Amino acid sequence: MNTGVSDGDHLKSSAISYNARLSNNVVNFSDFDDWERHFLNLMKDRSTPSPLAKFLVGSSFYEDHHSSFVQNLIQPTPIVRHATVACAAALLGDQFNEYAKRGLEIGHQRAALAISSLRSLEINGQDDLVTSLILGVALLTFAMHVRDGQPFLICHYTLSLIKTQYPDLSGLDPSLMDFLMCLVSAETFECLLRSQVPTLRVNTHGRGRFVDRYLGLCSPMLFYFYDICEVSSAFRYVAKDDDSELLRRLNGINLAVEKWQPLPPLDFSERFTQIEGATMLAQAKILRLGALLVIHRLHHPFGQQDREALLFSQEIIAEFENMLHLSHNSIPCTSLAYLAACFEIMDQEARAWVMQRCTQIVTFSKQAQIRFKARLSIVWKARDSGNSFYWFQLCEYLPGQEIQ
């Protein structure tokens, strides 16, 4: 029966109902042990520095993001609570050494329960869609903080589950769209390194001028990154220079990325501080340059046309340095662009400098830093050995470890 309520309205009402429950309920931690209660009390306390803040492109999103986390604790079903506890344990264990061992133990226990629930989840309506998004983002966060977390598989499974029931996600409530784009961006950036095709090609151009809590003004760029992944994947199975259609398509993507500019909302300067605005514009510039650098390396193998690639690299790294000087913070969702820029560095002193500097730029987790350094070292070693390879051949050198 047609109720006259759109999917977007229904999803928005679900988010509103969470807010009502948050204001009318005391969070009950009776089913958690002492350590779990301690972790969750730390996470829900607004007066202390929260590890949640590092994911956000601006502090203006923190209140809403923090509320979303607490909302997940008051859900009556255990499925999201398991994932939320795993997420909290991993975050605090990563930030504070005194919580590392216990956080890892609790995180794995709760994550195993949450993953089991995700595998058995069926999306039969909007509430199930909301659950799958929250569950996927929480498990992704946990997975990115542990050595064997498999974040790529979590993203792929969650997005595939959603895609089967909701091929058109344009009606999502904005807060839920942020969660979707978090999963989409994590999978897409990994697919770029693997030369695989991502699960979803989300066209956000119809949303007009909007700001994503993770991607800022850059959500439309994922549309182009998906296309780059498709071409890169196709190049693995054809003789690149013999496929004129793929080359024409790649040139078309390059032209579109060159022309792309972020579209801030009309009230952008009123809604966000100068630092937030600068961070979002820098994020947009970095991702755009990163896309152009990847396209360049799809046209030309490492070791050829290095001058132009190095110019892209230097501009990307300079943008990071400017923002570190200005805000003393890194920029979310930009590690792939930084990695691509660092691949181009051949000078040994410059390599040593960026290897040390990356801990201030790749700030998602300690494990993310380990994966970043490992991949960078592998590509540098391959280049130093005189190997000539295209971007779409990176997967032949890099192990299947995820980055963020």
Contacts in CASP RR format, 6 or more apart in sequence:
PFRMAT RR
TARGET T0000
AUTHOR 0000-0000-0000
METHOD contacts of the structure
MODEL  1
MNTGVSDGDHLKSSAISYNARLSNNVVNFSDFDDWERHFLNLMKDRSTPS
PLAKFLVGSSFYEDHHSSFVQNLIQPTPIVRHATVACAAALLGDQFNEYA
KRGLEIGHQRAALAISSLRSLEINGQDDLVTSLILGVALLTFAMHVRDGQ
PFLICHYTLSLIKTQYPDLSGLDPSLMDFLMCLVSAETFECLLRSQVPTL
RVNTHGRGRFVDRYLGLCSPMLFYFYDICEVSSAFRYVAKDDDSELLRRL
NGINLAVEKWQPLPPLDFSERFTQIEGATMLAQAKILRLGALLVIHRLHH
PFGQQDREALLFSQEIIAEFENMLHLSHNSIPCTSLAYLAACFEIMDQEA
RAWVMQRCTQIVTFSKQAQIRFKARLSIVWKARDSGNSFYWFQLCEYLPG
QEIQ
5 13 0 8 1.000
6 171 0 8 1.000
7 126 0 8 1.000
7 166 0 8 1.000
7 171 0 8 1.000
7 172 0 8 1.000
8 126 0 8 1.000
8 171 0 8 1.000
8 172 0 8 1.000
8 173 0 8 1.000
10 126 0 8 1.000
11 126 0 8 1.000
11 129 0 8 1.000
11 130 0 8 1.000
11 171 0 8 1.000
11 172 0 8 1.000
11 173 0 8 1.000
11 176 0 8 1.000
12 173 0 8 1.000
14 126 0 8 1.000
14 127 0 8 1.000
14 130 0 8 1.000
14 173 0 8 1.000
15 130 0 8 1.000
15 173 0 8 1.000
15 175 0 8 1.000
15 176 0 8 1.000
18 68 0 8 1.000
18 71 0 8 1.000
19 67 0 8 1.000
19 71 0 8 1.000
21 71 0 8 1.000
21 74 0 8 1.000
22 67 0 8 1.000
22 70 0 8 1.000
22 71 0 8 1.000
22 74 0 8 1.000
25 74 0 8 1.000
27 40 0 8 1.000
27 44 0 8 1.000
27 70 0 8 1.000
27 73 0 8 1.000
27 74 0 8 1.000
28 74 0 8 1.000
29 36 0 8 1.000
29 37 0 8 1.000
29 40 0 8 1.000
29 41 0 8 1.000
29 73 0 8 1.000
31 78 0 8 1.000
32 40 0 8 1.000
32 85 0 8 1.000
35 102 0 8 1.000
35 103 0 8 1.000
35 106 0 8 1.000
36 85 0 8 1.000
36 89 0 8 1.000
36 106 0 8 1.000
36 110 0 8 1.000
39 85 0 8 1.000
39 88 0 8 1.000
39 89 0 8 1.000
39 92 0 8 1.000
39 99 0 8 1.000
39 103 0 8 1.000
39 106 0 8 1.000
40 73 0 8 1.000
40 84 0 8 1.000
40 85 0 8 1.000
40 88 0 8 1.000
42 48 0 8 1.000
42 88 0 8 1.000
42 92 0 8 1.000
43 50 0 8 1.000
43 51 0 8 1.000
43 52 0 8 1.000
43 69 0 8 1.000
43 88 0 8 1.000
43 91 0 8 1.000
43 92 0 8 1.000
44 66 0 8 1.000
44 69 0 8 1.000
44 70 0 8 1.000
44 73 0 8 1.000
46 66 0 8 1.000
50 62 0 8 1.000
50 66 0 8 1.000
51 91 0 8 1.000
51 92 0 8 1.000
51 94 0 8 1.000
51 95 0 8 1.000
52 62 0 8 1.000
52 65 0 8 1.000
52 66 0 8 1.000
52 69 0 8 1.000
52 91 0 8 1.000
53 59 0 8 1.000
53 62 0 8 1.000
54 332 0 8 1.000
54 363 0 8 1.000
54 364 0 8 1.000
55 65 0 8 1.000
55 141 0 8 1.000
55 213 0 8 1.000
55 214 0 8 1.000
55 332 0 8 1.000
55 364 0 8 1.000
56 62 0 8 1.000
56 65 0 8 1.000
56 213 0 8 1.000
56 214 0 8 1.000
56 332 0 8 1.000
57 211 0 8 1.000
57 212 0 8 1.000
57 213 0 8 1.000
57 214 0 8 1.000
57 215 0 8 1.000
57 216 0 8 1.000
57 276 0 8 1.000
57 279 0 8 1.000
57 280 0 8 1.000
57 283 0 8 1.000
57 331 0 8 1.000
57 332 0 8 1.000
57 333 0 8 1.000
58 213 0 8 1.000
58 272 0 8 1.000
58 276 0 8 1.000
58 279 0 8 1.000
58 280 0 8 1.000
59 273 0 8 1.000
59 276 0 8 1.000
60 271 0 8 1.000
60 272 0 8 1.000
60 273 0 8 1.000
60 276 0 8 1.000
61 213 0 8 1.000
64 175 0 8 1.000
64 213 0 8 1.000
65 213 0 8 1.000
68 175 0 8 1.000
69 84 0 8 1.000
72 80 0 8 1.000
72 81 0 8 1.000
72 83 0 8 1.000
72 84 0 8 1.000
72 134 0 8 1.000
72 138 0 8 1.000
73 81 0 8 1.000
73 84 0 8 1.000
75 81 0 8 1.000
78 113 0 8 1.000
78 117 0 8 1.000
79 114 0 8 1.000
79 117 0 8 1.000
79 118 0 8 1.000
79 121 0 8 1.000
79 131 0 8 1.000
79 135 0 8 1.000
80 114 0 8 1.000
80 131 0 8 1.000
80 134 0 8 1.000
80 135 0 8 1.000
80 138 0 8 1.000
82 110 0 8 1.000
82 111 0 8 1.000
82 113 0 8 1.000
82 114 0 8 1.000
82 117 0 8 1.000
83 110 0 8 1.000
83 111 0 8 1.000
83 114 0 8 1.000
83 134 0 8 1.000
83 135 0 8 1.000
83 136 0 8 1.000
83 138 0 8 1.000
83 139 0 8 1.000
83 142 0 8 1.000
84 138 0 8 1.000
85 106 0 8 1.000
85 107 0 8 1.000
85 110 0 8 1.000
86 106 0 8 1.000
86 107 0 8 1.000
86 108 0 8 1.000
86 109 0 8 1.000
86 110 0 8 1.000
86 111 0 8 1.000
86 114 0 8 1.000
86 138 0 8 1.000
86 139 0 8 1.000
86 142 0 8 1.000
87 138 0 8 1.000
87 139 0 8 1.000
87 141 0 8 1.000
87 142 0 8 1.000
89 99 0 8 1.000
89 102 0 8 1.000
89 103 0 8 1.000
89 104 0 8 1.000
89 106 0 8 1.000
89 107 0 8 1.000
89 110 0 8 1.000
89 142 0 8 1.000
90 103 0 8 1.000
90 104 0 8 1.000
90 107 0 8 1.000
90 141 0 8 1.000
90 142 0 8 1.000
90 145 0 8 1.000
90 146 0 8 1.000
90 365 0 8 1.000
91 141 0 8 1.000
91 145 0 8 1.000
92 99 0 8 1.000
92 103 0 8 1.000
93 99 0 8 1.000
93 100 0 8 1.000
93 102 0 8 1.000
93 103 0 8 1.000
93 104 0 8 1.000
93 145 0 8 1.000
94 100 0 8 1.000
94 145 0 8 1.000
94 365 0 8 1.000
94 366 0 8 1.000
94 367 0 8 1.000
104 146 0 8 1.000
107 142 0 8 1.000
107 146 0 8 1.000
108 146 0 8 1.000
111 139 0 8 1.000
111 142 0 8 1.000
111 143 0 8 1.000
114 135 0 8 1.000
114 138 0 8 1.000
114 139 0 8 1.000
115 139 0 8 1.000
115 154 0 8 1.000
117 135 0 8 1.000
118 132 0 8 1.000
118 135 0 8 1.000
118 136 0 8 1.000
118 139 0 8 1.000
118 154 0 8 1.000
118 157 0 8 1.000
118 158 0 8 1.000
118 161 0 8 1.000
119 157 0 8 1.000
121 128 0 8 1.000
121 131 0 8 1.000
121 132 0 8 1.000
121 135 0 8 1.000
121 161 0 8 1.000
122 128 0 8 1.000
123 129 0 8 1.000
123 132 0 8 1.000
123 161 0 8 1.000
123 162 0 8 1.000
123 164 0 8 1.000
123 165 0 8 1.000
123 166 0 8 1.000
124 165 0 8 1.000
125 165 0 8 1.000
129 162 0 8 1.000
129 165 0 8 1.000
129 166 0 8 1.000
129 176 0 8 1.000
130 176 0 8 1.000
132 158 0 8 1.000
132 161 0 8 1.000
132 162 0 8 1.000
133 158 0 8 1.000
133 162 0 8 1.000
133 176 0 8 1.000
133 179 0 8 1.000
133 180 0 8 1.000
133 183 0 8 1.000
134 179 0 8 1.000
135 158 0 8 1.000
136 154 0 8 1.000
136 155 0 8 1.000
136 158 0 8 1.000
136 183 0 8 1.000
137 179 0 8 1.000
137 182 0 8 1.000
137 183 0 8 1.000
139 154 0 8 1.000
139 158 0 8 1.000
140 151 0 8 1.000
140 154 0 8 1.000
140 155 0 8 1.000
140 158 0 8 1.000
140 182 0 8 1.000
140 183 0 8 1.000
140 186 0 8 1.000
142 149 0 8 1.000
143 149 0 8 1.000
143 150 0 8 1.000
143 151 0 8 1.000
143 154 0 8 1.000
143 402 0 8 1.000
144 151 0 8 1.000
144 364 0 8 1.000
144 365 0 8 1.000
144 367 0 8 1.000
144 368 0 8 1.000
144 402 0 8 1.000
144 404 0 8 1.000
145 365 0 8 1.000
145 366 0 8 1.000
145 367 0 8 1.000
146 367 0 8 1.000
147 367 0 8 1.000
147 370 0 8 1.000
150 402 0 8 1.000
151 186 0 8 1.000
151 190 0 8 1.000
151 402 0 8 1.000
151 404 0 8 1.000
152 186 0 8 1.000
152 187 0 8 1.000
152 190 0 8 1.000
152 400 0 8 1.000
152 402 0 8 1.000
155 183 0 8 1.000
155 184 0 8 1.000
155 186 0 8 1.000
155 187 0 8 1.000
155 190 0 8 1.000
155 199 0 8 1.000
156 187 0 8 1.000
156 199 0 8 1.000
158 183 0 8 1.000
159 183 0 8 1.000
159 184 0 8 1.000
159 187 0 8 1.000
159 198 0 8 1.000
159 199 0 8 1.000
159 200 0 8 1.000
160 199 0 8 1.000
162 169 0 8 1.000
162 180 0 8 1.000
162 200 0 8 1.000
163 199 0 8 1.000
163 200 0 8 1.000
169 177 0 8 1.000
169 180 0 8 1.000
169 200 0 8 1.000
169 202 0 8 1.000
170 203 0 8 1.000
170 206 0 8 1.000
170 207 0 8 1.000
172 180 0 8 1.000
174 210 0 8 1.000
177 204 0 8 1.000
177 207 0 8 1.000
177 212 0 8 1.000
178 212 0 8 1.000
178 213 0 8 1.000
178 214 0 8 1.000
180 202 0 8 1.000
181 202 0 8 1.000
181 204 0 8 1.000
181 212 0 8 1.000
181 214 0 8 1.000
181 215 0 8 1.000
181 219 0 8 1.000
181 222 0 8 1.000
182 214 0 8 1.000
184 198 0 8 1.000
184 199 0 8 1.000
184 200 0 8 1.000
184 202 0 8 1.000
184 222 0 8 1.000
185 214 0 8 1.000
185 215 0 8 1.000
185 222 0 8 1.000
185 333 0 8 1.000
186 402 0 8 1.000
186 404 0 8 1.000
187 198 0 8 1.000
187 199 0 8 1.000
188 198 0 8 1.000
188 222 0 8 1.000
188 225 0 8 1.000
188 226 0 8 1.000
188 229 0 8 1.000
189 225 0 8 1.000
189 333 0 8 1.000
189 335 0 8 1.000
189 336 0 8 1.000
189 403 0 8 1.000
189 404 0 8 1.000
190 402 0 8 1.000
190 403 0 8 1.000
191 197 0 8 1.000
191 198 0 8 1.000
191 229 0 8 1.000
192 225 0 8 1.000
192 228 0 8 1.000
192 229 0 8 1.000
192 232 0 8 1.000
192 294 0 8 1.000
192 336 0 8 1.000
193 336 0 8 1.000
193 339 0 8 1.000
193 375 0 8 1.000
193 394 0 8 1.000
193 395 0 8 1.000
193 398 0 8 1.000
193 403 0 8 1.000
194 395 0 8 1.000
194 398 0 8 1.000
194 400 0 8 1.000
195 229 0 8 1.000
195 232 0 8 1.000
195 233 0 8 1.000
195 235 0 8 1.000
195 236 0 8 1.000
195 391 0 8 1.000
195 392 0 8 1.000
195 393 0 8 1.000
195 394 0 8 1.000
195 395 0 8 1.000
196 229 0 8 1.000
196 233 0 8 1.000
196 395 0 8 1.000
197 226 0 8 1.000
197 229 0 8 1.000
197 230 0 8 1.000
197 233 0 8 1.000
198 226 0 8 1.000
198 229 0 8 1.000
200 226 0 8 1.000
201 223 0 8 1.000
201 226 0 8 1.000
201 227 0 8 1.000
202 219 0 8 1.000
202 222 0 8 1.000
202 223 0 8 1.000
202 226 0 8 1.000
203 223 0 8 1.000
204 210 0 8 1.000
204 219 0 8 1.000
204 220 0 8 1.000
204 222 0 8 1.000
204 223 0 8 1.000
205 220 0 8 1.000
205 223 0 8 1.000
207 219 0 8 1.000
208 263 0 8 1.000
209 263 0 8 1.000
209 264 0 8 1.000
209 265 0 8 1.000
209 266 0 8 1.000
210 219 0 8 1.000
210 265 0 8 1.000
211 217 0 8 1.000
211 264 0 8 1.000
211 265 0 8 1.000
211 268 0 8 1.000
211 271 0 8 1.000
211 272 0 8 1.000
211 280 0 8 1.000
212 218 0 8 1.000
212 219 0 8 1.000
214 332 0 8 1.000
214 333 0 8 1.000
215 221 0 8 1.000
215 222 0 8 1.000
215 283 0 8 1.000
215 332 0 8 1.000
215 333 0 8 1.000
216 280 0 8 1.000
216 283 0 8 1.000
216 284 0 8 1.000
217 262 0 8 1.000
217 263 0 8 1.000
217 264 0 8 1.000
217 280 0 8 1.000
217 281 0 8 1.000
217 283 0 8 1.000
217 284 0 8 1.000
218 262 0 8 1.000
218 280 0 8 1.000
218 283 0 8 1.000
218 284 0 8 1.000
218 287 0 8 1.000
218 333 0 8 1.000
220 260 0 8 1.000
221 257 0 8 1.000
221 260 0 8 1.000
221 284 0 8 1.000
221 287 0 8 1.000
221 288 0 8 1.000
221 291 0 8 1.000
224 253 0 8 1.000
224 256 0 8 1.000
224 257 0 8 1.000
224 260 0 8 1.000
224 291 0 8 1.000
225 291 0 8 1.000
227 249 0 8 1.000
227 253 0 8 1.000
228 250 0 8 1.000
228 253 0 8 1.000
228 291 0 8 1.000
228 294 0 8 1.000
228 295 0 8 1.000
228 298 0 8 1.000
231 246 0 8 1.000
231 249 0 8 1.000
231 250 0 8 1.000
231 253 0 8 1.000
231 298 0 8 1.000
232 294 0 8 1.000
232 298 0 8 1.000
232 391 0 8 1.000
232 392 0 8 1.000
233 392 0 8 1.000
234 243 0 8 1.000
234 246 0 8 1.000
235 243 0 8 1.000
235 246 0 8 1.000
235 298 0 8 1.000
235 390 0 8 1.000
235 392 0 8 1.000
236 392 0 8 1.000
236 393 0 8 1.000
236 395 0 8 1.000
238 246 0 8 1.000
240 246 0 8 1.000
240 247 0 8 1.000
240 390 0 8 1.000
240 392 0 8 1.000
241 247 0 8 1.000
250 295 0 8 1.000
250 298 0 8 1.000
250 299 0 8 1.000
253 295 0 8 1.000
254 292 0 8 1.000
254 295 0 8 1.000
257 288 0 8 1.000
257 291 0 8 1.000
257 292 0 8 1.000
257 295 0 8 1.000
258 292 0 8 1.000
260 288 0 8 1.000
261 284 0 8 1.000
262 280 0 8 1.000
262 281 0 8 1.000
262 284 0 8 1.000
264 277 0 8 1.000
264 280 0 8 1.000
265 271 0 8 1.000
268 277 0 8 1.000
272 280 0 8 1.000
275 326 0 8 1.000
275 327 0 8 1.000
278 323 0 8 1.000
278 326 0 8 1.000
278 327 0 8 1.000
279 323 0 8 1.000
279 327 0 8 1.000
279 329 0 8 1.000
279 331 0 8 1.000
282 319 0 8 1.000
282 320 0 8 1.000
282 322 0 8 1.000
282 323 0 8 1.000
282 331 0 8 1.000
283 331 0 8 1.000
283 332 0 8 1.000
283 333 0 8 1.000
283 334 0 8 1.000
285 319 0 8 1.000
286 316 0 8 1.000
286 319 0 8 1.000
286 320 0 8 1.000
286 331 0 8 1.000
286 334 0 8 1.000
286 337 0 8 1.000
286 338 0 8 1.000
287 333 0 8 1.000
287 334 0 8 1.000
287 337 0 8 1.000
289 312 0 8 1.000
289 315 0 8 1.000
289 316 0 8 1.000
289 319 0 8 1.000
289 337 0 8 1.000
290 312 0 8 1.000
290 316 0 8 1.000
290 336 0 8 1.000
290 337 0 8 1.000
290 340 0 8 1.000
290 341 0 8 1.000
292 312 0 8 1.000
293 309 0 8 1.000
293 312 0 8 1.000
293 313 0 8 1.000
293 316 0 8 1.000
293 337 0 8 1.000
293 340 0 8 1.000
293 341 0 8 1.000
293 344 0 8 1.000
294 340 0 8 1.000
294 391 0 8 1.000
296 305 0 8 1.000
296 308 0 8 1.000
296 309 0 8 1.000
296 312 0 8 1.000
297 309 0 8 1.000
297 340 0 8 1.000
297 390 0 8 1.000
297 391 0 8 1.000
298 390 0 8 1.000
298 391 0 8 1.000
298 392 0 8 1.000
299 305 0 8 1.000
300 309 0 8 1.000
300 390 0 8 1.000
301 388 0 8 1.000
301 389 0 8 1.000
301 390 0 8 1.000
301 393 0 8 1.000
302 343 0 8 1.000
302 379 0 8 1.000
302 382 0 8 1.000
302 383 0 8 1.000
302 387 0 8 1.000
302 388 0 8 1.000
302 389 0 8 1.000
302 390 0 8 1.000
303 383 0 8 1.000
303 388 0 8 1.000
304 388 0 8 1.000
306 344 0 8 1.000
306 346 0 8 1.000
309 344 0 8 1.000
310 344 0 8 1.000
312 341 0 8 1.000
312 344 0 8 1.000
313 340 0 8 1.000
313 341 0 8 1.000
313 342 0 8 1.000
313 343 0 8 1.000
313 344 0 8 1.000
313 345 0 8 1.000
314 341 0 8 1.000
316 337 0 8 1.000
316 338 0 8 1.000
316 340 0 8 1.000
316 341 0 8 1.000
317 338 0 8 1.000
317 341 0 8 1.000
317 342 0 8 1.000
317 354 0 8 1.000
320 330 0 8 1.000
320 331 0 8 1.000
320 334 0 8 1.000
320 338 0 8 1.000
320 361 0 8 1.000
323 329 0 8 1.000
323 330 0 8 1.000
323 331 0 8 1.000
324 330 0 8 1.000
324 360 0 8 1.000
324 361 0 8 1.000
329 363 0 8 1.000
330 360 0 8 1.000
330 361 0 8 1.000
330 362 0 8 1.000
330 363 0 8 1.000
331 361 0 8 1.000
332 364 0 8 1.000
333 404 0 8 1.000
334 361 0 8 1.000
335 361 0 8 1.000
335 362 0 8 1.000
335 364 0 8 1.000
335 368 0 8 1.000
335 372 0 8 1.000
335 403 0 8 1.000
335 404 0 8 1.000
336 403 0 8 1.000
338 358 0 8 1.000
338 361 0 8 1.000
338 362 0 8 1.000
339 372 0 8 1.000
339 375 0 8 1.000
339 376 0 8 1.000
339 403 0 8 1.000
342 351 0 8 1.000
342 354 0 8 1.000
342 358 0 8 1.000
342 376 0 8 1.000
343 376 0 8 1.000
343 379 0 8 1.000
343 380 0 8 1.000
343 383 0 8 1.000
345 351 0 8 1.000
345 354 0 8 1.000
345 380 0 8 1.000
346 383 0 8 1.000
351 380 0 8 1.000
354 376 0 8 1.000
355 373 0 8 1.000
355 376 0 8 1.000
358 369 0 8 1.000
358 372 0 8 1.000
358 373 0 8 1.000
358 376 0 8 1.000
359 369 0 8 1.000
362 368 0 8 1.000
362 369 0 8 1.000
362 372 0 8 1.000
362 404 0 8 1.000
364 404 0 8 1.000
365 404 0 8 1.000
368 403 0 8 1.000
368 404 0 8 1.000
371 401 0 8 1.000
371 402 0 8 1.000
371 403 0 8 1.000
372 403 0 8 1.000
374 399 0 8 1.000
374 401 0 8 1.000
375 398 0 8 1.000
375 399 0 8 1.000
375 401 0 8 1.000
375 403 0 8 1.000
378 397 0 8 1.000
378 398 0 8 1.000
378 399 0 8 1.000
379 394 0 8 1.000
379 397 0 8 1.000
379 398 0 8 1.000
382 389 0 8 1.000
382 397 0 8 1.000
389 396 0 8 1.000
389 397 0 8 1.000
END
